[in-house]
Every structure is written in C-alpha cells, then in structure tokens.
Amino acid sequence: MTQKKFIDSPYVEQMCKITHGLYVHGWDERNGGNVSYRLTEEEVSQYVDTDKVLRNEPIDFDASELAGQYYLVTGTGRYFKNVIDNPEGDAGLVQIAADGHSVDIHWGYNDGAQPTSEFPAHLMTHINRQHVDSKQRIVMHCHPTNLVAMSFTVPLNEKIMTRILWKMQAESIVVFPEGLGVIPYMTPGTNAIGEATAEKMKDFRLVLWPQHGVFAAGDTMDETFGLIETIEKAALIYTTIQSQGGNILQEITDTDLADLTTRFGLKPNPEYMVGDSLVTGK
C-alpha cells in the first residue's frame, strides 16, 4: 500500500497554485498577504506524516471555539513567490489546541516558521463565516492594486463603493451580491482589525482594509480567488474610466441591476439597489 505524504496532497497543491497566482497578479508583494484553508480530520488523517505534533506555538487570541480544527496556513514573513517551490517551509498544517490559545503544528514550517501574524484575524473570520455557512473554508488576504487605490479617492461608504463596483461590469453583482464591507483604516496585524473585519464578515464575504488590502472568504480556493479577481477587475475598469477623464456617459442602470438579480436568482442588499447615477452631470 502506497503511503501518501501531505506535501503531495491536493490541499498543498492548491495552496501553491493560489499563492503563486496572487503573486503573479501583483497582489502579494514581498511577504504581503496570507491564506488559510480549513481541512477536516478525515482529509488530514489519510496522510502518513500528519499524525504527530511537531511543536506547539502560542497565538494571541482565544480560538477555543475552533478547538480541534485543522488549518493549512501560510507562514509569517514568507514571500508568496516562494511557496510554490518551498511549501513545507513557507506553509504549515496546524490544529487549534484545546486551550484555544495555541496551535499544534502537524506539518510544515520545517525551518522554524510560524503561522502568519494575521492568523488571529483569520480565525475570527472563520468563526463568523462558519456561523453563516458551514461550507466556507477559505480566508484570503491580499493587496489588489486598483481596489486599494479606490480607498484613497472614493468615500469609505459601503453603499457608494458597492454601487460603483456593481456598475462597472455585469459580473460584479452576480459574484458579490451582498456588496463590499468597509472598515476604517486600522493598524494591520492587530486583534482590533481582526475583530472589526470579523464583525463585517457576518454580512459580507469581502471586506476592504482602506489603504491596505482586502479580506475575502469562500468555500474553495478557486471561488475565493475568483471573488477577489472579480472585484479587482471592477476596480480596474473604474480606474481606467478615471484615467480617460472620468466622464461617464452611460452605465449599468438600477433597472439593469434589478434585471440581473432576477435572471440569476440573487438576493442583494436592497439598500444598495437604488441610488445616485454615475452618469456625469445627471
């Protein structure tokens, strides 16, 4: 019987593929960004090298609600461009310990690395998203250029930002019908920003960190990556419009948005469905 090693698992393969994609898109420069992927005990137990605890590391958050859960998570200070070549050093499989204040490392971080410094923020989001939808397993943080740029030039108002992004392309409202959550600028790497993000995650799968980046949650790596791709494409279209002079002559109207929600059976935030037109001078 062939003994399967975790490094050859589809979960590590997906982590390598997604982190490489985030880097190639220019959304995770240097050691920016982090990803966590919740795995089940059944998924983890089929590999021969995941049953031992290699070491225990503290976390600055009480994650006892998630005790026993497994997460494949990128390492702190690690460059996304390197994960594809060194997953066992730049990522690790951890299990939330019974005390909730530490994690048992079962695989990876083989040169002494630890989970991302944003891991408490990830865990806070995982808690709230599991309450909304138990199928959601991914939390992804990155720095999409055009969306971050909008946080300098557009009011940090969820309705205003959502309506602009919805009206940039028909796909937007289809992919994120609940809209975009927005928090004030806060110092990254703190529990305070994690708590604010997790609170927004009760209603949104995308939360903007102004002048910094975005937090996203989803069922799969592809879905979550695609969620960010879609909102960043909408932001790119908006940026391009502004570079062309910002004179909007026609738009996706509120009636068009309503037709899209009917066509795809969506339940968008009703407060965002009606508002000011983007057409210049109207």
C-alpha positions in Angstrom: 0.0 0.0 0.0 1.4 3.4 -1.0 1.9 5.8 1.9 0.8 9.2 0.9 2.6 12.3 2.2 0.9 15.5 2.9 3.1 17.5 0.6 1.6 15.6 -2.3 -2.0 16.3 -1.2 -4.4 18.4 -3.4 -4.6 20.9 -0.5 -0.9 21.7 -0.7 -1.1 21.8 -4.5 -4.0 24.3 -4.3 -2.1 26.4 -1.8 0.9 26.6 -4.1 -1.2 27.4 -7.1 -3.2 30.1 -5.4 -0.3 31.8 -3.7 1.6 31.8 -7.0 -1.5 33.3 -8.7 -1.8 36.0 -6.1 1.9 36.9 -6.5 1.8 36.9 -10.3 -1.3 39.3 -10.2 0.8 41.7 -8.2 -1.4 41.5 -5.2 1.1 39.9 -2.7 4.4 41.7 -2.9 7.3 40.6 -0.7 5.7 39.0 2.4 2.3 40.7 1.9 -0.8 38.6 2.1 -1.8 35.4 3.8 -4.2 32.4 3.2 -5.8 29.9 5.5 -7.6 26.7 4.4 -9.7 24.7 6.9 -9.4 21.0 6.5 -11.4 18.1 8.1 -9.9 15.4 10.3 -10.8 12.9 7.6 -8.9 14.8 5.0 -5.8 15.2 7.2 -5.8 11.6 8.6 -5.2 9.9 5.2 -1.6 11.1 5.2 1.2 9.3 7.0 3.1 12.4 8.1 0.3 14.4 9.8 -0.4 12.4 12.9 2.4 13.7 15.1 2.6 17.1 16.8 5.9 18.6 15.8 5.7 21.5 18.2 3.2 23.9 19.8 3.1 27.7 19.2 1.1 30.3 21.0 -1.5 32.5 19.3 -2.7 35.9 20.6 -6.4 35.0 20.5 -8.8 32.7 22.2 -9.8 30.4 19.4 -11.3 27.7 21.7 -14.5 27.8 19.6 -12.4 26.3 16.8 -10.5 23.8 19.0 -9.6 20.6 17.1 -10.0 22.2 13.7 -7.1 21.9 11.2 -5.8 24.8 9.0 -3.3 24.9 6.2 -1.9 28.4 6.5 0.9 30.5 5.1 3.8 31.4 7.3 4.6 34.8 8.8 7.3 36.8 6.9 7.2 34.4 4.0 7.1 35.5 0.3 4.3 34.2 -1.8 6.6 33.9 -4.8 8.5 31.2 -2.9 5.6 29.0 -1.7 5.3 27.1 -4.9 8.9 25.9 -4.6 9.1 25.5 -0.8 5.6 24.7 0.6 7.0 22.7 3.5 8.9 25.8 4.7 6.6 28.6 3.8 3.3 27.0 4.9 2.1 24.6 7.6 -0.7 22.4 8.8 -1.9 23.4 12.3 -4.6 22.2 14.7 -6.2 24.6 17.1 -5.2 23.3 20.6 -7.8 22.6 23.3 -6.8 25.6 25.2 -7.6 27.9 22.3 -4.5 30.0 22.8 -2.1 27.8 20.9 -1.7 25.6 17.8 -0.2 22.2 17.3 1.9 22.1 14.2 1.5 18.8 12.4 3.3 19.5 9.1 5.4 22.2 7.5 7.2 25.3 8.9 10.2 23.0 8.8 12.7 25.7 9.3 11.1 27.1 12.4 8.5 29.4 10.8 5.1 30.1 12.4 1.6 30.9 11.1 1.0 34.3 9.6 0.8 37.2 12.1 -2.7 37.8 10.7 -3.8 34.3 11.8 -5.9 35.6 14.7 -7.8 37.8 12.2 -8.3 34.7 10.0 -9.6 32.7 12.9 -12.0 35.4 13.9 -13.3 35.5 10.4 -13.5 31.7 10.2 -15.7 31.7 13.3 -18.2 34.2 11.9 -18.3 32.7 8.4 -18.9 29.2 9.8 -21.9 30.6 11.6 -23.2 32.0 8.3 -22.2 29.0 6.1 -20.5 25.9 7.5 -19.2 25.1 4.0 -16.9 28.1 3.9 -13.3 27.0 4.5 -11.1 29.7 2.9 -9.9 33.1 4.2 -7.6 35.1 1.9 -5.9 38.4 2.4 -4.1 40.3 -0.4 -3.4 43.8 -1.8 -5.3 44.3 -5.1 -3.9 47.5 -6.6 -7.0 49.2 -8.1 -9.3 48.4 -5.2 -6.8 49.8 -2.7 -6.4 52.9 -4.9 -10.2 53.5 -4.8 -9.9 53.7 -1.0 -7.9 56.9 -1.5 -10.3 58.6 -3.9 -13.8 57.3 -3.1 -15.7 57.9 0.2 -15.3 54.9 2.5 -19.0 54.2 2.4 -20.2 50.7 1.7 -23.2 51.7 -0.4 -21.2 54.2 -2.5 -18.3 51.8 -3.2 -20.5 48.8 -3.8 -22.7 50.6 -6.3 -19.7 51.9 -8.2 -18.2 48.3 -8.4 -21.6 46.8 -9.3 -22.0 49.2 -12.2 -18.5 48.6 -13.7 -19.5 45.2 -15.1 -22.5 42.8 -15.1 -20.4 40.1 -13.3 -20.0 42.2 -10.1 -23.5 41.9 -8.7 -23.6 38.3 -9.7 -20.4 37.4 -7.9 -20.8 39.6 -4.8 -24.5 40.4 -4.4 -24.1 41.3 -0.8 -21.7 44.1 -1.7 -18.4 45.2 -0.2 -17.8 45.6 3.6 -15.6 48.5 4.6 -13.8 49.2 7.8 -11.8 52.4 8.8 -8.1 52.4 8.4 -6.6 50.3 11.2 -3.2 49.1 12.1 -2.7 45.6 10.4 -1.6 42.6 12.4 -3.6 43.6 15.5 -6.6 41.9 17.1 -8.6 45.1 16.7 -8.5 45.0 12.9 -9.3 41.3 13.1 -12.4 41.9 15.3 -13.6 44.7 13.0 -13.2 42.5 10.0 -14.9 39.5 11.5 -17.8 41.7 12.5 -18.2 42.8 8.9 -17.9 39.2 7.8 -21.2 38.4 9.4 -22.8 40.2 6.4 -20.1 40.3 3.7 -17.6 37.9 2.1 -15.4 40.8 1.0 -14.1 43.4 3.5 -11.9 46.3 2.4 -9.0 47.4 4.5 -8.5 51.0 3.3 -5.1 51.9 2.1 -4.0 48.3 2.5 -5.9 45.4 1.0 -8.9 43.1 1.2 -10.1 40.1 3.3 -12.2 37.5 1.5 -13.9 34.3 2.4 -15.3 31.4 0.4 -16.0 27.7 0.0 -12.9 26.9 -2.1 -9.6 28.4 -3.2 -10.9 29.0 -6.7 -14.1 30.6 -5.5 -12.3 32.9 -3.1 -9.6 33.8 -5.6 -12.3 34.5 -8.2 -14.2 36.7 -5.8 -11.1 38.9 -5.5 -10.4 38.8 -9.2 -13.9 40.0 -10.0 -13.9 42.9 -7.6 -10.4 43.9 -8.6 -11.5 43.8 -12.3 -14.4 46.2 -11.5 -11.9 48.5 -9.7 -9.6 48.4 -12.7 -12.4 49.4 -15.0 -13.2 52.3 -12.7 -9.5 53.3 -12.6 -9.4 53.2 -16.4 -12.5 55.4 -16.6 -10.9 57.9 -14.4 -7.7 57.9 -16.5 -9.9 58.6 -19.5 -11.2 61.7 -17.9 -13.9 60.2 -15.7 -16.7 61.5 -17.9 -19.3 58.7 -17.7 -21.9 58.9 -20.5 -23.8 55.6 -19.9 -23.9 53.0 -17.2 -25.5 49.8 -15.9 -28.7 51.3 -14.5 -30.5 50.4 -11.4 -33.1 48.7 -13.6 -30.3 46.7 -15.2 -29.1 45.6 -11.8 -32.6 44.5 -10.8 -32.8 42.5 -14.1 -29.5 40.8 -13.3 -30.7 39.8 -9.8 -33.9 38.3 -11.3 -32.0 36.5 -14.0 -29.6 34.9 -11.6 -31.9 34.5 -8.6 -29.9 36.7 -6.4 -30.8 38.4 -3.1 -28.7 41.6 -3.0 -28.7 44.1 -0.2 -31.9 46.0 -1.1 -30.4 49.3 0.3 -27.8 49.3 -2.4 -30.1 48.7 -5.3 -31.3 52.3 -5.7 -29.1 55.4 -5.6 -27.4 58.1 -7.5 -26.5 57.6 -11.1 -22.8 57.5 -12.1 -23.6 59.3 -15.4 -21.7 62.6 -15.3 -23.9 65.6 -14.8 -27.1 63.6 -14.3 
